[in-house]
Amino acid sequence: MTETVIFDLDDTLYDEVDYCRSGFAAVANLLNQSPGSPPQERLFEAFWTQFTSGNRTKTFNAALEDVGIACQSRLIQDLVTVYRNHSPAISLPADSREVLEQLSRKYTLALLTDGFLPAQQLKVEALGIEKYFESIIYTEQLGREHWKPSPVGFEKLLENLGARPETAVYVADNEKKDFVAPNRLGIVSIQLVRPGRLHNETSDQPGAAAAYKIHRIGELPPLLDRLCRKP
């Protein structure tokens, strides 16, 4: 019997690419304030071109070179800080809000998310979703070694809620890291494959795949109903 539904955040409740777009806009706005800087639109275009072409690790370095700005390590650190600490211009999709409201009337809801603080907290604030969850675990607060696929965040969440793993499900997107721990703990795993997700890699690791897969968050309530009817 399902009693607790645990959600991932990025690319599960909203499209993470929207956060990335917001972060690059904030960084472009900062750089544009420096004397002699290229236009803000040009800066954003440089960031976005690198990011969408697959450069996810040296985005700022390559983009600054493209626009003729000296790529100094201190500057890169400052840009990363702005990106991670900006107040994101993101919103909760209507279907996600509808599902959260529907499920919150029937189940205990919780949120477990990796990522840097305060970036994850600012995302939750911007999306306006804190009210739906009985417990929120930011794994960064447990120590970066406890980011998924570590089981520690899940164990802490179950402890906070007084919940048993066999009565919980976890809904997330990334097969490379999201489902290893819940599968081992006996939590039912559900992969939500959003069309615009950033991480679409599969894993060869045993136990990494989710038990169920859906392609729209609106498919979640009827799936949970079916799981509740299973003997």
C-alpha positions in Angstrom: 0.0 0.0 0.0 1.5 3.3 -1.1 1.5 6.0 1.6 4.4 8.2 0.7 5.4 9.8 -2.6 8.9 11.2 -2.8 9.8 13.5 -5.7 13.1 14.5 -7.3 13.1 18.2 -8.3 15.1 19.0 -11.5 13.6 17.6 -14.7 10.9 15.9 -12.6 8.6 18.7 -11.4 9.8 21.2 -14.0 12.2 21.5 -16.9 15.7 22.1 -15.6 16.7 23.8 -18.9 14.5 26.7 -17.8 16.7 27.1 -14.8 19.8 27.0 -16.9 18.4 29.7 -19.2 17.6 31.9 -16.3 21.1 31.4 -14.8 22.8 32.3 -18.0 20.6 35.4 -18.3 21.7 36.5 -14.8 25.3 36.0 -15.6 25.0 37.9 -18.9 23.3 40.8 -17.1 26.2 41.0 -14.6 28.9 41.0 -17.3 27.0 43.6 -19.3 27.5 46.1 -16.5 31.3 46.1 -17.0 32.7 48.9 -19.2 33.3 47.8 -22.8 31.3 44.6 -22.3 29.6 43.1 -25.4 25.8 43.5 -25.4 23.8 41.4 -23.0 22.1 39.6 -25.8 25.4 38.6 -27.3 26.7 37.3 -24.0 23.6 35.2 -23.4 23.8 33.8 -26.9 27.4 32.8 -26.3 26.5 31.0 -23.1 23.5 29.3 -24.6 25.3 28.2 -27.8 27.9 26.5 -25.7 25.4 24.9 -23.4 23.0 23.6 -26.1 25.9 22.2 -28.1 26.8 19.9 -25.2 29.5 21.9 -23.4 28.2 21.5 -19.8 31.5 21.7 -17.9 33.4 24.6 -19.5 30.5 26.7 -20.7 31.7 30.0 -19.3 35.3 29.5 -20.4 34.4 28.8 -24.0 31.8 31.5 -24.2 34.1 34.2 -22.8 36.7 33.2 -25.4 34.0 33.5 -28.1 33.1 37.1 -27.1 36.7 38.2 -26.5 36.8 38.4 -22.8 39.9 37.2 -21.0 39.1 33.9 -19.2 40.5 34.4 -15.7 39.9 31.8 -13.0 38.6 34.4 -10.5 36.1 35.7 -13.1 34.9 32.2 -13.8 34.4 31.6 -10.1 32.4 34.8 -9.8 30.2 33.8 -12.7 29.6 30.4 -11.2 28.6 32.1 -7.9 26.1 34.4 -9.7 24.7 31.4 -11.5 24.2 29.3 -8.4 22.9 32.2 -6.2 20.5 34.0 -8.6 16.8 34.0 -8.0 15.6 31.9 -10.9 12.9 33.0 -13.3 11.1 29.6 -13.4 7.6 28.5 -12.8 5.8 25.3 -12.0 4.1 23.7 -15.0 0.3 23.5 -14.7 0.3 19.7 -14.9 2.9 19.4 -12.1 0.8 21.7 -9.9 -2.3 19.7 -10.6 -0.7 16.4 -9.7 0.9 17.8 -6.5 -2.4 19.2 -5.4 -4.2 15.9 -6.2 -1.7 13.6 -4.6 -1.3 15.8 -1.5 -4.9 15.0 -0.6 -4.2 11.3 -0.6 -0.5 10.7 0.2 2.3 12.1 2.2 4.6 14.0 -0.2 8.3 14.6 0.2 11.1 16.1 -1.8 14.7 14.8 -2.2 17.1 16.8 -4.3 20.8 17.0 -5.0 22.6 20.2 -6.0 24.3 23.2 -4.6 22.8 25.4 -1.9 21.3 27.9 -2.1 20.5 27.1 -5.7 18.1 24.2 -4.9 16.4 26.2 -2.1 15.9 29.2 -4.5 14.4 26.8 -7.1 11.9 25.5 -4.5 11.0 29.1 -3.5 10.6 30.2 -7.1 8.4 27.3 -8.0 6.2 27.8 -4.8 6.1 24.1 -4.0 7.3 23.9 -0.4 3.7 23.8 0.9 3.1 20.5 -0.7 5.8 18.5 1.1 5.9 17.2 4.6 9.7 16.9 4.4 12.4 18.3 2.1 15.9 16.9 2.0 18.6 18.9 0.3 21.4 16.3 0.2 24.0 19.1 0.1 23.2 19.7 3.8 24.1 16.0 4.6 27.4 16.3 2.8 28.3 16.1 -0.9 29.3 12.5 -0.4 25.6 11.8 0.3 24.4 13.0 -3.1 22.6 10.3 -5.0 23.2 7.4 -5.5 23.9 7.4 -1.8 21.0 6.0 0.2 21.5 8.4 3.2 19.1 11.1 1.9 16.4 8.5 1.4 17.0 6.9 4.9 16.9 10.4 6.5 13.7 11.2 4.7 12.0 8.0 5.8 13.1 8.6 9.3 11.7 12.2 9.3 8.3 10.9 8.1 8.2 7.7 10.1 7.6 5.9 6.9 8.5 2.4 5.8 10.3 1.9 2.4 7.8 -0.6 1.2 5.1 2.0 1.4 7.0 4.6 -0.5 7.6 5.5 -4.1 10.3 7.7 -5.6 9.7 9.7 -8.8 12.7 11.0 -10.6 14.4 11.3 -14.1 18.0 10.2 -14.1 18.7 6.5 -14.5 22.5 7.1 -13.9 22.0 8.0 -10.2 18.4 8.3 -9.1 17.1 4.8 -8.7 20.0 2.7 -7.3 19.4 3.6 -3.7 15.6 3.4 -3.6 15.7 0.1 -5.5 18.1 -1.3 -2.8 16.0 0.1 0.0 12.7 -1.4 -1.3 11.2 1.9 -2.4 9.2 1.6 -5.6 11.0 3.6 -8.3 9.3 5.5 -11.1 11.2 7.3 -13.9 9.5 10.3 -15.5 10.9 10.9 -18.9 10.2 14.6 -19.7 10.8 15.5 -23.4 13.2 18.3 -22.7 15.2 16.6 -19.9 19.0 17.3 -19.7 20.1 13.8 -18.6 19.0 11.0 -20.9 21.8 8.6 -20.3 21.1 5.0 -19.5 23.1 2.8 -17.0 24.5 -0.7 -17.3 24.8 -0.9 -13.5 22.6 -3.6 -12.0 19.6 -2.2 -10.2 19.9 1.3 -11.8 16.7 1.2 -13.9 13.4 2.3 -12.5 10.7 -0.3 -11.9 8.2 1.8 -13.9 8.5 4.5 -16.5 6.1 7.3 -17.5 6.3 10.1 -20.0 4.0 12.7 -18.5 3.6 13.6 -14.8 -0.2 13.3 -15.4 0.3 9.5 -15.7 1.5 9.3 -12.1 -1.8 9.4 -10.2 -3.4 6.5 -12.2 -0.1 4.5 -11.9 -0.2 5.0 -8.1 -3.8 3.8 -8.0 -2.8 0.6 -9.8 0.1 0.1 -7.5 -2.3 0.5 -4.5 -4.5 -2.2 -5.9 -1.7 -4.7 -6.4 -1.7 -7.5 -3.7 
